[in-house]
Amino acid sequence: MEACRQFPENAQILDAGCGDGRYIRNLKKYGYNRVTGIDLFDSLSDKSINYLCGDVNNLPFRDESFEVLYDSVINYSQYPEKTLRGMEK
């Protein structure tokens, strides 16, 4: 999380594979309020998190929607190269 403190102050951040949102909560503690989480769960119990149910292999965002991509799931991807190519836009 210490490395995250170097993100631009008002960065739009995507936490791809956000799980229960623990990294998003930590990013908020550092003052990052423009954070979106995406994962395969129908919903999160923490309703203060901007969350979307979706697949990181098929992100539902326009290209260049985020300045920072925080990827928590690439090591779980069956096709990591495909996942990364989809995230680089």
C-alpha distances in whole Angstrom, upper triangle without the diagonal:
4,5,5,7,10,11,14,15,17,15,16,14,15,13,15,16,14,16,16,14,11,8,10,11,8,8,11,11,9,13,12,15,16,14,16,16,19,20,23,23,26,24,21,22,20,22,20,18,19,20,22,24,24,24,21,24,26,24,26,25,27,26,23,22,18,17,14,14,11,13,12,16,18,18,20,22,26,26,23,25,26,23,21,24,24,21,22,24
4,5,6,8,10,14,14,17,16,18,15,17,16,18,19,18,20,20,17,15,12,14,14,10,10,13,12,10,13,13,17,18,17,19,19,22,23,27,27,30,28,25,26,23,25,23,21,22,23,26,27,27,27,24,27,29,27,29,27,29,27,24,24,20,18,15,15,13,15,16,19,20,21,23,25,29,29,25,27,28,25,23,26,26,23,23,25
4,5,6,8,12,13,16,14,16,14,15,15,17,18,17,20,21,18,16,12,14,15,12,11,14,14,11,14,13,17,17,16,18,19,21,22,26,27,30,28,25,27,24,26,24,21,22,23,25,27,26,26,22,25,27,24,27,25,26,24,22,21,17,15,12,13,11,14,14,18,18,19,22,24,27,27,23,24,26,23,20,23,24,20,20,22
4,5,6,9,10,12,11,13,10,12,12,15,16,15,18,18,15,14,10,11,12,10,7,11,11,8,11,10,13,13,12,15,15,18,20,24,25,27,25,23,24,21,23,20,18,18,19,22,24,24,23,20,23,25,22,24,22,23,22,19,18,15,12,10,11,9,12,13,17,18,20,22,23,27,26,23,24,25,22,20,22,22,18,19,20
4,6,8,9,12,11,14,12,15,15,18,20,18,21,21,18,16,12,13,14,10,8,11,10,7,9,9,13,14,14,17,18,21,23,27,27,30,27,25,26,23,24,21,19,20,22,24,26,27,27,24,27,28,25,27,24,26,24,21,20,16,14,12,14,13,16,17,21,22,23,26,27,30,30,26,27,28,25,23,26,25,21,21,23
4,6,8,11,10,13,13,15,16,19,21,20,23,23,20,19,15,15,17,14,11,14,14,10,12,11,15,15,15,18,19,22,24,28,29,31,29,27,29,26,26,24,21,22,23,25,28,27,27,24,27,28,25,26,24,25,23,19,19,15,12,11,13,13,16,18,21,22,24,26,27,30,29,26,26,27,25,22,24,24,20,20,21
4,6,8,7,10,9,12,13,16,19,18,21,22,18,18,14,14,15,13,10,12,13,10,11,9,12,12,12,15,17,19,22,26,27,29,27,25,27,24,24,21,19,19,20,22,25,24,24,21,24,25,22,23,20,21,19,16,15,12,9,7,10,11,14,17,20,20,23,25,25,29,28,24,25,25,22,20,22,21,18,17,18
4,6,5,9,10,13,15,18,21,20,24,24,20,20,17,16,17,16,12,13,15,11,11,9,12,11,12,16,18,21,24,28,29,30,28,26,28,25,25,22,20,19,21,23,26,26,26,23,26,26,23,23,20,20,19,15,15,12,8,9,12,13,17,20,23,23,26,28,28,31,30,27,27,27,24,22,23,23,19,18,19
4,6,9,11,14,16,20,22,20,24,24,20,20,17,15,16,15,11,11,13,9,8,7,9,10,12,15,18,21,24,28,29,30,27,26,27,23,23,20,18,18,21,23,26,26,27,25,28,28,24,24,22,22,21,17,16,13,11,11,15,15,19,21,24,25,28,30,30,34,32,29,30,30,27,25,26,25,22,21,21
4,7,9,13,15,18,21,20,23,23,19,20,17,14,16,15,12,11,14,11,9,7,8,7,10,13,16,19,23,27,27,28,26,24,26,22,21,18,17,16,18,20,24,24,25,23,26,26,22,22,19,19,18,15,13,11,9,11,14,15,19,21,24,25,28,29,29,33,32,29,29,29,26,24,25,24,20,20,20
4,6,10,12,15,18,17,21,21,18,18,15,13,15,15,11,12,14,12,10,7,8,7,8,11,14,17,20,24,25,26,24,23,25,22,21,18,16,15,17,18,22,21,22,20,22,22,19,19,16,16,15,12,10,7,6,7,10,12,15,18,21,22,25,26,26,29,28,25,25,25,22,20,21,20,16,16,16
4,7,10,13,16,15,19,19,16,17,14,12,15,15,11,12,15,14,12,8,8,5,6,8,11,14,17,21,22,23,21,20,22,20,19,16,14,12,14,15,18,18,19,17,20,19,15,15,12,13,13,10,8,5,5,6,9,11,14,17,19,20,23,24,24,27,26,23,24,23,20,18,19,18,14,15,14
4,7,9,13,11,15,16,13,14,11,9,12,13,9,11,14,13,12,8,9,6,5,6,9,11,14,18,19,21,19,18,20,18,18,15,12,11,12,13,16,16,17,14,17,17,14,15,12,14,13,11,9,6,6,5,6,7,10,13,15,17,20,21,20,24,23,20,21,21,17,16,18,16,12,13,14
4,6,9,9,13,14,11,13,11,9,13,14,11,13,16,15,15,11,11,9,6,5,6,8,11,14,16,18,16,16,19,17,17,15,12,10,10,11,13,12,13,10,14,14,10,12,10,12,12,11,9,6,8,6,5,6,8,10,12,14,17,17,17,21,20,17,19,18,14,14,15,13,10,12,12
4,6,5,9,11,8,10,8,7,11,12,10,12,15,15,15,12,12,11,7,6,5,6,9,12,14,16,15,14,16,15,16,15,11,10,9,10,12,12,12,10,13,14,12,13,13,15,16,14,13,10,11,9,6,5,6,7,10,12,14,15,15,19,19,16,18,18,14,14,16,14,11,14,15
4,6,9,12,10,12,11,10,14,15,14,16,19,19,19,16,16,14,11,8,6,5,7,10,12,15,15,14,17,17,17,17,13,12,10,10,11,9,9,6,10,11,9,12,12,15,15,15,13,11,13,10,7,6,5,6,7,9,12,12,12,15,15,13,15,14,10,11,13,11,9,12,14
4,6,9,9,11,10,11,14,15,15,17,19,20,21,18,18,16,13,10,7,6,5,8,10,13,13,12,15,15,17,17,13,13,11,10,10,9,8,7,10,12,11,14,15,18,18,18,17,15,17,14,11,9,7,5,5,9,11,10,10,14,15,13,16,15,12,13,16,14,12,15,17
4,6,5,8,7,7,10,12,12,14,16,17,18,15,15,14,11,9,5,6,6,9,10,13,11,10,13,12,14,14,10,11,9,10,10,11,11,10,14,15,13,15,16,19,20,19,17,15,17,14,11,9,8,7,8,12,13,13,14,18,19,17,19,19,15,16,19,17,15,18,19
4,5,7,9,10,12,13,14,16,18,19,20,18,18,17,14,12,8,8,6,8,8,11,10,9,11,11,14,14,11,13,10,11,11,12,12,12,15,17,16,18,19,22,23,23,21,19,21,18,15,12,11,8,9,13,14,12,14,18,19,18,21,21,17,18,21,19,18,21,22
4,6,8,9,10,12,14,14,16,18,19,17,17,17,14,12,9,10,9,11,9,11,9,6,8,8,11,12,10,12,10,12,12,14,15,15,19,20,18,20,21,24,25,25,22,20,22,19,17,14,14,11,13,17,17,16,18,21,23,22,25,24,21,22,25,23,21,24,25
4,6,5,6,9,10,11,13,15,15,14,13,14,10,10,7,9,10,12,11,13,11,8,9,8,10,10,7,9,9,11,12,14,16,15,19,20,18,19,19,22,23,22,20,18,19,16,14,12,12,11,13,16,18,17,19,22,24,22,25,24,20,21,24,22,19,22,23
4,5,5,6,9,10,11,13,15,13,14,15,12,12,10,12,13,15,14,17,14,11,12,10,13,12,10,13,12,15,16,18,19,18,21,23,21,22,22,25,26,24,22,19,20,17,15,12,13,11,14,17,18,18,20,24,25,23,26,26,22,22,25,24,21,23,25
4,5,5,6,9,10,11,13,11,12,13,10,11,9,12,13,16,16,18,16,13,15,12,15,13,11,13,13,15,17,18,18,16,20,21,19,21,20,23,23,21,19,16,17,13,12,9,10,9,13,15,17,17,19,23,24,21,24,24,20,20,23,22,18,21,22
4,5,5,6,9,10,11,9,9,10,7,8,7,11,12,16,15,17,15,12,13,11,12,10,7,9,10,13,15,17,18,16,20,21,18,19,18,21,21,20,17,15,15,13,12,10,12,11,14,17,19,19,21,25,25,23,25,25,21,21,23,21,18,20,21
4,5,5,6,9,10,9,10,12,9,11,11,14,15,18,17,19,16,12,13,9,11,9,8,11,12,16,18,19,21,20,24,24,22,22,22,24,25,23,21,18,18,16,16,13,15,14,17,20,22,22,24,28,28,26,28,28,24,24,27,25,22,24,25
4,5,5,7,9,9,11,13,11,13,13,16,17,21,20,22,19,16,16,13,15,13,11,14,15,18,20,22,23,21,25,26,23,24,23,26,26,24,21,18,18,15,15,12,15,14,17,20,21,22,24,28,29,26,28,28,25,24,27,26,22,24,25
4,5,5,7,5,8,9,8,11,11,15,17,21,20,22,19,17,18,14,16,13,11,13,14,17,20,21,22,20,23,24,21,22,21,23,23,20,18,15,14,12,12,10,14,14,17,20,21,22,24,28,28,25,27,27,23,22,25,23,20,21,22
4,5,5,5,6,9,8,11,12,16,18,22,21,22,19,16,17,13,14,10,10,11,14,17,20,22,23,22,25,26,23,23,21,24,24,22,19,16,16,14,15,14,17,17,20,23,25,25,27,30,31,28,30,30,26,25,27,26,22,24,24
4,5,7,9,12,12,15,16,19,21,24,24,25,22,19,18,15,16,13,13,15,17,21,23,25,26,25,28,29,26,27,25,27,27,25,22,19,19,17,18,16,19,19,22,25,26,27,29,32,33,30,32,32,28,28,30,29,25,27,27
4,6,9,12,12,15,16,20,22,26,25,27,24,21,21,18,19,16,15,16,19,22,25,26,27,25,28,29,26,27,25,26,26,23,21,18,16,15,16,15,18,18,22,24,26,27,29,32,32,29,31,31,28,26,29,28,24,25,26
4,6,9,10,14,16,20,22,26,26,27,24,21,21,18,18,14,14,15,18,21,24,25,27,25,28,28,25,25,23,25,25,22,19,17,16,15,17,16,19,20,24,26,28,29,30,34,33,31,32,32,28,27,29,28,24,25,25
4,6,7,11,13,17,19,23,23,24,21,19,20,17,17,13,12,12,15,18,21,22,23,21,25,25,21,22,20,21,21,18,16,13,12,11,13,13,16,17,21,23,25,26,27,31,30,27,28,28,25,24,26,24,20,21,22
4,6,9,12,15,19,22,22,22,19,17,18,15,14,11,10,10,13,16,19,21,23,21,25,24,21,20,18,20,20,18,15,13,13,13,14,14,17,19,22,24,26,27,28,31,31,28,30,29,25,25,26,24,21,22,22
4,7,10,13,17,20,21,21,19,17,19,16,15,12,10,9,11,14,17,18,20,19,22,21,17,17,15,16,17,14,11,9,10,10,12,13,16,18,20,22,25,26,26,29,29,26,27,26,23,22,23,21,18,19,18
4,7,10,13,17,17,18,16,14,16,14,13,11,8,7,9,11,15,15,17,15,19,19,15,15,14,16,16,14,11,9,10,9,10,10,13,14,17,19,22,22,22,26,25,23,24,23,20,19,21,19,16,17,17
4,7,10,14,14,15,13,12,15,13,12,11,7,5,6,8,11,12,14,13,16,15,12,12,11,14,15,14,11,9,12,11,10,10,12,13,15,17,20,20,20,23,23,21,23,21,18,18,19,17,14,16,16
4,7,10,11,12,11,10,13,11,12,11,7,6,5,6,8,10,11,10,14,14,11,12,12,15,16,16,13,12,14,12,10,9,10,10,12,15,17,17,17,20,21,19,21,20,16,17,19,16,14,17,17
4,7,9,10,10,10,14,13,13,14,10,9,6,5,6,6,7,7,11,11,9,10,11,14,16,16,14,13,16,14,11,11,10,10,11,13,16,15,15,18,18,17,19,17,14,15,17,14,12,16,16
4,6,8,9,9,13,14,14,16,12,12,8,7,5,5,6,7,11,11,10,12,14,17,19,19,17,16,19,17,14,12,11,10,9,12,14,12,13,15,17,16,18,17,13,16,18,15,14,18,18
4,7,9,10,14,15,16,18,15,14,10,9,5,5,6,9,11,11,12,13,16,19,21,22,20,20,22,20,17,16,14,13,11,14,16,13,13,15,17,17,19,18,15,17,19,17,16,20,21
4,5,7,10,12,13,16,13,13,10,9,6,8,10,12,15,15,15,15,18,22,23,24,22,21,24,22,19,18,16,15,14,17,18,15,16,18,20,20,23,21,18,21,23,20,19,23,24
4,7,10,12,12,15,13,13,10,8,6,9,11,14,17,16,16,15,18,22,24,25,22,22,25,24,21,20,19,18,17,20,22,19,19,21,23,23,26,24,21,23,25,22,21,25,25
4,7,9,9,12,10,10,7,8,7,10,13,15,18,18,17,16,18,22,24,25,22,21,24,23,21,19,19,18,18,21,23,20,21,23,25,25,27,25,22,24,26,23,22,25,25
4,5,7,9,8,10,7,9,9,13,15,16,20,20,18,18,20,23,25,25,22,21,24,22,20,18,18,16,17,21,22,20,21,24,26,25,28,26,23,25,27,24,22,26,26
4,6,9,9,12,10,13,13,16,19,20,24,24,22,22,23,27,29,28,25,24,26,24,23,21,21,19,20,24,25,23,25,27,29,28,31,30,26,28,30,28,26,29,30
4,5,6,9,9,12,14,17,20,20,24,24,22,22,22,25,27,27,23,22,24,22,21,19,20,18,20,24,25,24,25,28,30,29,31,30,26,28,30,27,25,28,28
4,5,8,8,11,13,17,20,21,24,24,21,20,21,24,26,26,22,21,23,22,21,20,21,20,22,25,27,26,27,30,31,30,32,31,27,28,30,27,25,28,28
4,7,9,12,15,18,21,21,25,24,21,21,20,23,25,24,21,19,21,20,20,19,20,20,22,25,27,26,27,31,32,30,32,31,27,28,30,27,25,27,27
4,6,9,12,15,17,17,21,21,18,17,17,20,22,21,18,16,18,17,16,15,17,16,18,21,24,23,24,27,28,26,28,27,23,24,26,23,21,23,23
4,7,10,13,16,16,19,18,15,14,14,17,19,18,14,14,16,15,15,15,16,17,18,21,24,23,23,26,27,25,27,25,22,22,24,21,19,21,21
4,7,9,12,13,16,16,13,12,13,16,18,18,15,14,17,16,15,14,15,15,16,19,21,20,20,23,24,23,25,23,19,20,22,19,17,20,20
4,6,9,11,14,12,10,9,11,14,17,17,14,15,18,17,15,15,15,15,15,18,21,19,19,21,22,21,23,21,17,19,20,17,16,19,18
4,7,10,12,11,10,10,12,16,18,20,17,17,20,19,17,16,15,15,15,17,19,17,17,19,20,20,22,19,16,19,20,17,16,20,19
4,7,9,8,7,8,11,14,16,18,16,16,19,18,15,15,14,14,13,15,17,15,14,16,17,17,18,16,13,16,17,13,13,17,17
4,5,5,6,8,11,15,16,18,16,16,19,18,15,15,12,13,11,12,14,12,11,13,13,13,15,12,10,13,14,11,11,15,15
4,5,5,9,11,13,14,15,14,14,16,15,11,11,9,10,8,9,12,11,9,12,11,10,12,10,7,9,11,8,8,12,13
4,6,10,12,14,14,16,16,16,18,17,14,14,12,13,10,10,13,11,8,10,9,9,10,7,5,8,9,6,8,11,12
4,6,9,11,12,15,14,15,18,17,15,16,14,15,14,13,16,15,12,13,12,13,13,10,8,11,10,7,9,12,12
4,6,9,10,12,11,12,15,14,12,14,12,14,13,14,17,16,14,16,15,14,15,12,9,11,11,7,8,11,10
4,7,10,12,10,12,16,16,14,16,16,17,17,17,21,20,18,19,18,18,18,15,13,15,14,10,11,13,12
4,6,8,6,9,13,13,12,15,15,18,18,18,22,21,19,21,20,19,19,16,14,15,14,10,10,12,9
4,6,6,9,12,14,14,17,17,20,20,20,24,24,22,24,22,21,20,17,16,15,14,11,11,11,8
4,6,8,11,12,12,16,16,20,20,19,23,23,21,23,21,19,18,16,14,13,12,10,9,8,5
4,5,7,10,10,14,16,19,20,19,23,24,22,24,22,20,19,17,16,14,13,11,9,8,6
4,7,9,10,13,15,18,19,19,23,24,22,25,23,21,20,19,17,15,15,13,11,11,8
4,6,7,10,12,16,17,18,21,22,21,24,22,20,20,19,16,15,15,13,10,10,9
4,7,10,13,16,18,18,22,23,22,25,24,21,20,20,18,15,16,15,11,11,11
4,6,10,13,15,15,18,20,20,23,22,18,19,19,16,14,15,14,10,10,11
4,6,10,12,12,15,16,16,19,18,15,16,16,12,11,13,12,8,9,10
4,6,9,10,13,14,15,19,18,15,16,17,13,12,15,14,10,12,14
4,6,6,9,11,11,15,14,11,13,14,10,9,13,12,9,11,14
4,6,8,9,10,14,15,12,15,15,12,12,16,15,12,15,17
4,5,5,7,10,11,9,13,13,10,11,14,13,12,15,17
4,5,5,9,9,6,9,10,7,8,11,12,10,13,16
4,6,8,9,7,11,12,10,11,14,15,14,16,20
4,6,9,8,12,13,10,12,15,15,15,18,20
4,5,5,9,9,7,10,12,12,13,15,18
4,6,9,9,9,12,14,14,15,18,20
4,6,6,6,9,10,11,13,15,17
4,5,5,6,9,10,11,12,15
4,5,5,6,9,10,11,14
4,5,5,6,9,10,12
4,6,5,6,9,11
4,5,5,6,9
4,5,5,8
4,6,6
4,6
4
